[in-house]
Amino acid sequence: MIYYGAQYYRAPTPRPEDWERDLNTMADMGFNIVRFWAMWNFIQVSEEEFDFSHLDRLMEIAAQAGLKVIINLIPENAPYWLAEKYPHARYLSHTGKRIDLMARPNTPGGGWPGLCFDNDEVMEMAWRFFQAVASRYKGHPALYGYDVWNEPHFEVAQYFGEVFCYCEATQEKFRQWLKGRYGSLENLNAAWARRYTDWNQVHPPRFFGGYPDWIDWCRFKLETHRKRLKLRKEWIKEVDPEARVLSHGIAYIFSEVPMVINDEWELAEEVEEWGVSTYPGVFEMNGEDLFYLMVIMDLTRSAARGKRFWASEMQASFVTLTWPLTFGAATQQSKASALRAHLIASTTQQRILSKARKMGGLDRTPALSEADYRVWNWAALMSGAKGVIYWQWRNESLGPEAPSGGLTNPDGSPNARTYEAARFARFVREHSLMEKATPFRGEIGVVFAPESWIFNYVAQSDVKYWGDSVLGVYRALYEANYQVDFVKRENFGDYRCLYLPFPLMLESETAQALAQYVADGGILISEACPAQFVEGGFSSAKVPGQGLDRVFGTGTSSVDAREGPYITYKHFQIPAGFYQQKLEPEGAEVLGYFNDGFPAITLNRYGKGVAVLIGSYPGMVYHWTRDPEAKGFLLDLLEMLGVNPRVSVSDSEVKARVLALGEAFLLYVINGGLKPKQFVLKFSEELGTLKSALNLADGTTSSVKDNTLALSLSARDGLAMVLK
C-alpha cells in the first residue's frame, strides 16, 4: 500500500477539542496514515512517572477512524527535571557556551535541544522513555511503526553556528574512539603529526587549521550518530520485536557541513524504512522546486538502497523562513561574471564553523496552489516513494512556525489544497499496482565519497565546492532526463557508468574500489585532481594519487587556478572554473585541450573498462553559470561512451521516468513548466519493443510506435501510464 497522510500532533497543539473532528475528516477524505510526536518533555513528568493520556486518546481516535499511526519519538526535548539533575550534560559549544533547555520553532513546548547523549545517565533515561512508549503501544491496532529519530542531524550546531559537543563525556568518548582506531598514542601521533605524551592531552579540535584531527572529529560524530540510531531501533525491538522502525533525514549534504548533517546511507542502513523532509516551495521562488524535489528524492532513494522510503514531510502550505536559503540558487550572470562572483564569495566570505539558523517567524514563502501539489506528488511517486506525509494537517499555532504548515484552513476545514491532496490519496488506493512498481537503477551513478565532502569542510569550513559540483552534474543530467543515483563504494559494481565529482581527497579504499570498478568493465568519468589529498588530509606526491594515475593513464604537469581558461572538446568550449589540471598523458588518448595547448581531457582503457579524466570541474561550472557548453560537453561525452537515458524527452521542462512493473512498466511524466506542453518520448531498446500506454487516470490507451510516444500535458501537472 502507498500511504498518504499528515503530521498531526506535536505537543501542545492541536488542542484536544479538535482531535476527533480532524482525524475523522482526514479518514473520510481518503487519507490512511497520521503521525504523532511523542515528546519526552511532555510524557516523562518525573523520573518514575509517565503521562500518556494525550497519546492514548489520539491513538484511540485514530484506531476508530481506521487510520494507521507513526509515533515519532522525540528525545531531543528533555524534561526540565532531568537537566536540573544533570546540569553537566547540557550541550557545550567550542567557544564554551552552555545551552539551557528552551523553546525553538520545531519544539514550541520547550525542552529543546535536550541533553548530550554522550553522557551515560542521559542515555539511560532516554532508553527508559523509549521502552515506556513501546510497551504502552505494543500491539495497538492503529500502530504502523515508530520513527525513532526525526531528521537526524546535529541540530544544535545548525541553530547556533557553533560546533558541539565539547562536554567532558564527549571528549572522553572521542579519546576512546581514537584508541580503537589507532591502537596506541604513537600511531595517533604519526597519523596526526603530533607529539602527545599522554592521552589526556588529546582533545577534539575547536578551531580550523589542522586536517587530520578535524577529519577524525567529523568521522567520530558521523559514526556516533549511526550507532545512536541503531541503539534507538534496538530499544524498540527489545520491547516489540514486530514493530516497524523508521527514520527520515533532510538530505542537505550538498549545502550543509558534516558538523550539522549526516551520512544518509549509513543511517538508512540501521532502520527498516527511510524517508526525507522536503519543502520544495521554498525554492519555487526562483523556479527550482521540481529540480530541488527530484534531487532530494533521488538521494533519499539511493540512500535507502532498495528499502521502502517516504516523503516523510511534504510541504503542505507556506512556511516561515527559519533557515538560510542557499541550496540550489540559480544565477543569471554571464559566464565570466558568474565564475568570478562565486570564486570571490568563496574566498572572501566570513568563515564560520556552521551556518547559524536564522530566526524568521514573520518571513514567509509564497502561498501554495493545487498545481504545486500535483507536481510534487507526481515527483514523489516518480522517484519510487511509497508514502507521503504532509507537514501538517492544521496550521502550527505556537512559535515562529505559526501560522504555517497547514493542509487545511486554520479552523481545520478542508480547502482546495486539501481536496487536491485527497485526490492523490484516493488515486493511489484505486490503482494498487502503483505500489508494486520499483525503480530501476539510474543510468549513471554520481559517486558519494564521504572523505571528499568532509575534506571540503575541513579545508574551507563549508562544502560549497563539492556540493556545487554534485548539483551541477545532477542538473545537467536531470535536464536531459537521465535518472541519476548517488552511489557509495559498496555499490560501484551495480552501475555501468560512474561520475566522480570534486574528488580532491580520496582514501585508499575508495581509490581501490574505483580501480577495480574500471578493471571489471566500468566507465569512470572523473573531475580534476582525484586523490590530490589522501588519508588524514596529507597531499599526494602524484596526482592522480592513490595509484589512480595508472587507471587514468596520465600524470599532471601542473595545477593552476586562473580566471578565464577554457577547454576545447570537439566544437564545445567549456569554461575551466576553479582549478585547471594540466595533464601529462602516459598512454591515455587526449580528447580535449586547454586554450594554452595543454591536454585537458583524457580517455584511458584500463582492464575491461574506460576511465575519463577532465582537468576541471564542469559540474561546478554548470551549477554556477548554466553554461550550455558545459552541459553539452557532458551529454556528448556520455553519448560517445554509449550511456543514454532510458527515456528521452523532446522538451527539457518535461520529466519522464519508467519503473519496473512485472512484465510491464509504469511510466510517470511531469510537466513542471507554466505552460501546456506537447512533446514526444523515445524509449530505449533496453525496455524492449513497446506497443501501448494505458493512462491510469482516464483509462485511455495510446499507441507506441517505434518506441515513440506523443503526449500532451497541462501546465504544472503529471500522469501515470502502464507501458506494454
Secondary structure, 3 states (H helix, E strand, C coil): CCEEEEEEEECCECCHHHHHHHHHHHHHCCCCEEEEEEEHHHHECCCCCECCHHHHHHHHHHHHHCCEEEEEEECCCCCHHHHHHCHHHCCEECCCCECCCEEECCEEEEEECCCCCCCHHHHHHHHHHHHHHHHHHCCCCCEEEEEEEECCCCHHHHHHCCCECCCHHHHHHHHHHHHHHHCCHHHHHHHHCCCCCCHHHCCCCCCCCCCHHHHHHHHHHHHHHHHHHHHHHHHHHHHCCCCEEEEEECCCCCCCCCCCCCCHHHHHCCCCEEEEEECHHHHHHHCCHHHHHHHHHHHHHHHHCCCCEEEEEEECCCCECCCCCCCCCCCCCCHHHHHHHHHHHHHHCCCCCCCCCCCCCCCECCCCCHHHHHHHHHHHHHHCCCEEEEECCCCCCCCCCCCCCCCCCCCCCCCHHHHHHHHHHHHHHHCCHHHHCEECCCCEEEECCHHHHHHHHHHHCCCHHHHHHHHHHHHHHHHCCCCEEEECHHHHHHCCEEEECCCCECCHHHHHHHHHHHHCCCEEEECCCCCCECHHHCECCCCCCCCHHHHHCEEEEEEECCCCCEEEECCEEEECCCCEEEEEECCCEEEEEECCCCEEEEEEEECCEEEEEECCCHHHHHHHHCCHHHHHHHHHHHHHCCCCCCEEECCCCEEEEEEEECCEEEEEEEECCCCCEEEEEEECHHHCCCCEEEECCCCCEEECECCEEEEEECCCEEEEEEEC
